[in-house]
Amino acid sequence: MIYWFTGQPCSGKTTLAEALINDSSDNCIHIDGDGLRELFQNFDYSEKGRVKNITSVIDLARFLDSKGFTVVISVVAPYKELRDSLKETNNVIEIYTHTTEVRGREHYFVEDYQKPTEDFIDMDTTDISVELCLEKIPYNKKTNQYSMFIGRWQPFHDGHQWLIDQRIKEGKNILLCIRDVKVDYKNPFFPHQVKKNLEEKFAKEIDKGKIKVMIIPDIESINYGRSVGYDVIEHVPPQQIHNISATKIRKSMGL
């Protein structure tokens, strides 16, 4: 997904972009107008210079989007045709920021700025909080809630990965619970070894608070009366995932 905050200077683009990134559960990358000009050493504010800068923004946004990042752009980008060209090829939420307040940078306004006319969020930032502005934008917000998975993970394999990916791709946090089982031929690893392996595998996600790993007592059943405040979800894997055997994997590891 790409979020493009457009509008005249000092209308709130960068402030809202940074707030969205800080409150988003996605892996976001911010493309800011001033930062991009510094990167490419393009300080030409003529129409030709702006077109070159916006084209660089669009190329970079397409590349990052193709790599799975959530791209957040805060660039004036006065030319509607260029902004629309990104909408034609990618999923873009365009947010047009504007204000009637005098904020001291009116002398930087772009005279030929072209407002969006369709498929955009109108964001009047006059006398309104950042929090209320963000409520108008659909995005995956950070949450303290987690999707829990209980297993032995002996060892963690592609079937397990597929399972938790069903929630990760929806932007959910993941809690991996390791059953404290006795070591035997089916469970060759001690729970603390399993925990270490999972923490190494998901080190980046753990650092971001997206995944937590913990050891829980062994269980013989899962019971509930009413699912108050949570869902009980079954994920049915495709056949090639269903056929993955932890037993065969352990044998291939000589365990």
C-alpha positions in Angstrom: 0.0 0.0 0.0 1.1 3.6 -0.8 0.0 6.6 1.2 0.6 9.9 -0.6 0.2 13.1 1.4 0.0 16.0 -1.1 -0.7 19.7 -0.7 0.9 23.1 -0.4 3.9 23.6 2.0 3.0 23.7 5.7 -0.4 22.0 5.2 0.5 19.1 7.5 1.9 16.5 5.0 5.1 15.5 6.9 3.5 15.8 10.3 0.7 13.4 9.4 3.0 11.1 7.5 5.3 10.7 10.5 2.3 10.2 12.8 0.8 7.5 10.6 4.2 5.7 10.4 4.6 5.8 14.2 1.1 4.4 14.7 1.2 1.8 12.0 1.8 -1.9 12.5 3.2 -2.2 9.0 6.8 -2.0 7.9 6.8 1.6 6.6 9.3 3.6 4.6 8.9 7.4 4.4 9.7 9.3 1.3 9.8 13.0 2.1 10.2 15.8 -0.4 13.1 17.6 1.2 14.9 14.4 2.0 14.6 13.1 -1.6 15.9 16.4 -3.1 18.9 16.2 -0.7 19.5 12.6 -1.8 19.4 13.3 -5.5 20.9 16.8 -5.2 17.9 18.2 -7.1 17.2 21.7 -5.9 15.5 22.9 -9.1 12.0 24.2 -8.2 11.1 25.0 -11.8 8.4 22.9 -13.5 11.1 20.8 -15.1 12.9 20.3 -11.8 9.7 19.4 -10.0 8.7 16.8 -12.7 12.1 15.2 -12.3 11.7 15.0 -8.5 8.2 13.6 -8.6 9.2 11.0 -11.2 12.0 9.9 -8.8 9.4 9.7 -6.0 7.1 7.5 -8.2 9.9 5.2 -9.3 11.1 4.7 -5.8 7.6 4.2 -4.4 6.8 1.5 -7.0 10.1 -0.3 -6.2 9.5 -0.3 -2.5 5.9 -1.3 -2.9 7.0 -4.3 -5.0 9.3 -5.3 -2.1 6.4 -5.5 0.3 7.0 -2.2 2.2 4.2 0.2 3.1 5.3 3.5 1.4 4.3 6.8 2.9 5.0 9.9 0.7 4.9 13.5 1.9 5.7 15.5 -1.2 3.9 18.6 -2.6 3.8 17.0 -6.1 1.7 19.8 -7.7 0.9 18.0 -11.0 -2.2 15.8 -10.8 -1.3 13.8 -13.9 1.9 12.5 -12.3 0.2 11.6 -9.1 -2.6 9.8 -11.0 0.0 7.8 -13.0 1.0 6.0 -9.7 -2.6 5.3 -8.9 -3.0 3.6 -12.3 -0.3 1.0 -11.4 -0.4 0.7 -7.6 -2.8 0.7 -4.6 -2.6 4.4 -3.5 -4.4 6.3 -0.9 -4.0 10.0 -1.8 -4.5 12.5 1.1 -4.9 16.1 0.1 -3.9 18.3 3.0 -4.9 22.0 3.2 -5.6 24.7 5.7 -6.9 28.3 6.0 -4.5 29.1 8.8 -1.5 31.3 8.1 1.6 29.2 9.0 4.4 31.3 7.7 5.4 29.4 4.6 2.9 30.8 2.2 5.7 32.4 0.1 6.7 28.8 -0.8 3.3 27.9 -2.3 3.3 26.4 -5.8 1.2 28.7 -8.0 0.2 25.9 -10.5 -0.7 23.3 -7.8 -3.4 21.0 -9.1 -5.8 19.6 -6.5 -7.0 16.0 -6.8 -10.6 15.7 -8.1 -11.4 12.0 -7.5 -10.4 9.0 -5.4 -8.7 11.0 -2.5 -9.2 11.9 1.2 -9.8 15.6 1.8 -7.9 16.6 4.9 -8.5 20.1 6.2 -5.9 20.4 8.9 -7.2 23.8 10.2 -7.7 23.6 14.0 -7.8 19.8 14.2 -5.6 17.4 16.1 -3.3 14.9 14.4 -5.2 12.0 16.0 -8.5 13.1 14.5 -6.9 13.5 11.1 -5.5 9.9 11.3 -9.0 8.6 12.1 -10.0 9.5 8.5 -7.3 7.3 7.0 -7.6 3.5 6.8 -4.4 1.8 7.9 -3.2 -1.0 10.1 -2.8 0.4 13.6 -0.5 -0.9 16.3 -2.2 -3.0 18.8 -1.4 -4.8 22.1 -3.5 -7.8 21.0 -1.8 -10.9 19.6 -2.9 -13.9 17.5 -1.8 -16.9 19.6 -0.4 -20.1 18.2 0.3 -23.1 20.5 2.7 -25.8 19.3 5.8 -27.9 20.0 7.6 -26.5 17.0 9.9 -29.6 16.9 11.3 -28.3 14.6 9.8 -25.2 13.1 9.1 -25.9 9.4 7.4 -24.4 6.3 3.9 -25.6 7.5 4.3 -23.6 10.7 5.5 -20.6 8.7 2.4 -20.9 6.4 0.1 -21.0 9.4 1.4 -17.9 11.1 1.7 -16.1 7.8 -2.1 -16.2 7.5 -2.2 -13.7 10.4 1.0 -11.8 9.7 -0.2 -10.8 6.2 -3.3 -9.2 7.9 -1.0 -7.1 10.0 -1.6 -9.0 13.2 0.9 -9.5 16.0 1.9 -13.1 16.8 2.3 -14.9 20.1 4.1 -18.2 19.7 3.5 -20.5 22.7 5.9 -23.4 23.2 4.4 -26.4 25.1 6.7 -27.5 27.9 6.8 -31.2 26.8 9.2 -33.9 27.9 12.1 -34.7 25.7 11.7 -37.9 23.7 12.0 -39.2 20.1 9.1 -37.0 19.0 10.4 -34.0 20.9 14.2 -34.0 20.6 14.6 -30.4 21.7 14.2 -28.9 25.2 11.6 -26.1 25.3 14.4 -23.5 26.0 16.2 -24.7 22.9 13.0 -24.3 20.8 12.5 -20.8 22.3 16.1 -19.8 21.4 15.6 -21.1 17.8 12.4 -19.2 17.3 13.9 -16.0 18.8 16.8 -16.2 16.4 14.5 -16.9 13.4 12.2 -14.0 14.2 14.7 -11.6 15.7 13.7 -8.6 13.5 10.0 -9.1 14.1 10.6 -9.5 17.9 12.6 -6.3 18.0 9.6 -4.5 16.4 7.1 -6.0 18.8 5.4 -8.0 16.1 6.2 -11.4 17.5 6.5 -12.7 21.1 7.8 -16.1 22.1 7.0 -17.8 25.4 7.1 -21.2 27.0 3.8 -22.4 28.6 2.9 -25.5 30.6 2.0 -28.6 28.5 -1.7 -28.8 27.8 -4.1 -31.7 27.2 -7.0 -29.6 25.9 -8.1 -26.1 25.0 -11.4 -25.1 26.6 -13.7 -22.0 26.4 -17.2 -21.1 27.2 -17.8 -18.0 25.2 -15.2 -16.3 23.0 -15.6 -12.9 24.6 -13.3 -10.4 22.9 -11.4 -12.9 20.7 -11.9 -15.3 17.8 -11.1 -19.0 17.5 -9.9 -19.4 14.0 -9.0 -22.6 12.0 -6.7 -22.1 9.0 -7.0 -24.9 6.5 -3.7 -25.3 4.6 -3.3 -26.3 0.9 -2.4 -29.9 0.3 1.3 -29.3 -0.2 1.5 -27.7 3.2 -0.8 -30.2 4.9 1.6 -33.0 3.7 4.6 -31.6 5.5 5.7 -34.1 8.2 7.7 -33.0 11.2 8.6 -36.7 11.7 10.3 -36.9 8.3 12.0 -33.6 9.0 13.4 -34.9 12.3 14.6 -38.1 10.6 16.4 -36.1 7.9 18.1 -34.2 10.7 19.2 -37.5 12.2 17.0 -37.0 15.3 
